[in-house]
Amino acid sequence: MPIIHLSLNFGWRDFNKMDSKLRNRIAEIEWLFLDVDGVLTNGMLIYSQAGEEIKIFSVYDGHGIKMIKDKGVKIGVVSGRGSSALEFRLNELEIDCIVMNRNDKARALEEIAKEFGDSVYNSAHIGDDLPDLEIFDHVNVNVAVNNAVAEVREAADVCLTKNGGEGAVREFCDLYLACTKTP
């Protein structure tokens, strides 16, 4: 599978070089699934003195999520970890499906499909680490953040230029919007 490396600053303007079949697959997604640590965040863990986990999220990612939700794409999060900060942010973004504290991501996706139907398989997944490869086997478009581990980048259809927590999700959302525009 050819790897597409994007070169953009929140909006890929020269996507005509991308394979038209891949553009069509992106344009037809019904769901976008996201990992959290390393995708919605930079992957670092920060704790307060009281032991409470602190997460830092990109407002650019949040706006990208809202833009594609407005186009009818449902958003799901499947994360190996959970926290009250994460739950607060995901509820703030009105995420359609939230699965936390699950390392068996393929099984989690199967359970989501039982609840929401097979449309969940017509999706993209943005990942950064080895557990995300489980979901890659079940979705239409595999996406890696710039700082993903080598195995994830090699399995990806699209490799973003932004790091996790630094606008990578927005970068993919902008690509989706570009792919859905009629010429």
matplotlib code that plots the C-alpha trace (Angstrom):
import matplotlib.pyplot as plt

x = [0.0, 1.5, 2.1, 0.9, 2.9, 0.9, 2.5, 0.2, -0.6, -4.2, -5.4, -3.8, -4.2, -2.3, -4.1, -4.4, -1.2, -3.0, -4.4, -8.0, -9.1, -7.7, -9.3, -12.6, -12.2, -11.5, -14.5, -16.8, -16.0, -18.9, -16.8, -13.4, -11.9, -9.2, -6.6, -6.0, -2.5, -0.2, -3.0, -5.3, -2.5, 1.3, 1.6, 3.2, 1.7, 1.5, 0.3, -0.7, 0.8, -2.5, -1.9, -4.6, -3.8, -3.6, -4.1, -3.3, -5.5, -5.2, -8.0, -7.3, -8.1, -11.3, -12.4, -11.5, -13.7, -16.6, -16.2, -16.5, -19.2, -21.2, -20.7, -22.2, -19.1, -19.5, -16.5, -15.4, -12.5, -10.9, -8.2, -6.2, -6.4, -9.0, -9.2, -11.6, -9.8, -10.2, -13.9, -14.5, -12.9, -14.6, -18.0, -17.2, -16.6, -19.8, -18.0, -20.4, -18.8, -16.2, -14.4, -11.7, -9.4, -9.4, -6.2, -8.1, -9.0, -10.2, -12.7, -13.8, -14.5, -16.6, -18.6, -19.1, -20.3, -22.9, -24.2, -24.0, -24.0, -21.6, -21.1, -18.3, -16.2, -16.5, -14.2, -10.7, -8.6, -5.8, -3.2, 0.4, 1.4, 1.2, -2.3, -3.7, -2.7, -5.5, -8.1, -6.2, -7.2, -10.9, -11.2, -11.0, -8.4, -5.4, -3.8, -0.6, 0.4, 3.9, 5.5, 3.9, 6.1, 7.6, 5.2, 2.2, 3.6, 4.4, 0.8, -0.8, -2.5, -1.9, 1.0, 0.3, 2.9, 1.6, 2.5, -0.1, -1.6, -0.3, -3.0, -2.7, -6.4, -7.2, -4.8, -6.8, -10.2, -9.0, -8.0, -11.4, -13.1, -10.9, -11.7, -15.5, -15.5, -16.8, -14.4]
y = [0.0, 3.4, 5.7, 9.3, 11.8, 15.0, 18.4, 21.0, 23.5, 22.6, 22.0, 19.9, 22.0, 19.7, 16.4, 15.8, 13.7, 11.3, 8.2, 8.8, 5.5, 6.6, 10.0, 8.3, 6.0, 9.0, 10.9, 8.0, 7.4, 7.3, 7.2, 8.5, 6.6, 8.1, 6.8, 9.3, 9.2, 10.1, 11.2, 13.6, 14.3, 14.3, 11.0, 12.4, 11.7, 14.6, 14.2, 16.7, 16.5, 14.8, 12.1, 13.4, 12.9, 16.1, 16.0, 18.7, 18.8, 20.8, 23.2, 22.8, 19.1, 19.9, 22.3, 19.7, 17.2, 19.6, 20.4, 16.8, 16.0, 18.8, 16.9, 13.8, 11.8, 10.1, 10.2, 7.3, 7.1, 3.8, 4.2, 2.0, 4.5, 6.7, 9.7, 12.3, 15.0, 12.8, 12.1, 15.8, 16.7, 14.0, 15.0, 18.6, 17.5, 15.4, 12.3, 9.7, 6.6, 6.5, 3.3, 3.8, 1.5, -1.1, -2.5, -5.1, -2.5, -5.0, -6.5, -3.1, -2.2, -5.4, -4.3, -0.9, -2.5, -4.5, -1.2, 1.1, -1.3, -2.2, 1.4, 1.5, -0.5, 2.2, 4.4, 5.8, 5.3, 7.6, 5.9, 6.1, 2.9, -0.9, -1.5, 0.7, -1.9, -4.1, -1.6, -1.0, -4.5, -3.6, -0.1, 1.4, 4.1, 3.7, 7.0, 7.6, 10.7, 12.0, 10.7, 7.2, 4.2, 2.7, -0.2, 2.0, 4.4, 1.4, 0.1, 3.5, 4.7, 8.3, 9.6, 13.0, 15.7, 16.9, 15.1, 13.7, 16.4, 19.1, 19.3, 15.8, 15.1, 18.5, 17.7, 14.6, 16.4, 19.0, 16.3, 14.6, 18.0, 18.4, 15.0, 15.5, 18.8, 18.3, 19.6]
z = [0.0, -0.9, 2.1, 1.6, 3.5, 3.9, 3.7, 5.0, 7.7, 8.6, 5.0, 2.3, -0.8, -3.2, -2.7, -6.5, -6.2, -3.8, -5.4, -6.4, -4.8, -1.4, -1.8, -2.4, 0.6, 2.8, 1.4, 2.1, 5.8, 8.2, 11.4, 12.5, 15.4, 17.5, 20.0, 22.8, 24.2, 21.3, 19.0, 20.9, 23.3, 22.9, 24.7, 27.8, 31.2, 33.7, 37.3, 39.8, 43.4, 44.3, 41.7, 39.3, 35.6, 33.6, 29.8, 27.3, 24.1, 20.9, 20.2, 16.5, 16.9, 18.6, 15.9, 13.2, 15.0, 15.2, 11.5, 10.3, 12.8, 11.1, 7.8, 9.4, 10.4, 13.7, 16.1, 18.3, 20.8, 21.8, 24.4, 26.6, 29.3, 30.9, 33.2, 34.4, 32.3, 29.2, 29.9, 30.4, 27.0, 25.1, 26.5, 25.7, 22.0, 22.0, 20.9, 19.7, 21.2, 24.0, 25.0, 27.7, 29.6, 26.8, 25.3, 23.2, 20.6, 17.9, 20.4, 21.4, 17.8, 17.4, 20.5, 19.0, 15.8, 17.8, 19.2, 16.2, 13.2, 10.5, 9.5, 12.1, 9.7, 7.0, 9.0, 9.4, 12.5, 13.6, 15.7, 17.0, 18.6, 18.3, 19.9, 17.1, 14.5, 15.7, 14.5, 11.3, 10.2, 10.5, 9.0, 5.5, 6.1, 8.4, 9.5, 11.5, 13.3, 12.4, 15.6, 15.4, 15.9, 12.6, 12.5, 12.5, 9.9, 7.7, 8.0, 7.4, 4.2, 5.3, 7.4, 8.8, 9.3, 12.6, 15.9, 18.2, 20.4, 18.0, 15.4, 13.7, 14.1, 12.6, 9.7, 8.9, 9.3, 6.8, 4.4, 4.8, 4.0, 0.9, -0.3, 0.1, -2.0, -5.5, -8.2]

ax = plt.figure().add_subplot(projection="3d")
ax.plot(x, y, z, "-o")
ax.set_aspect("equal")
plt.show()
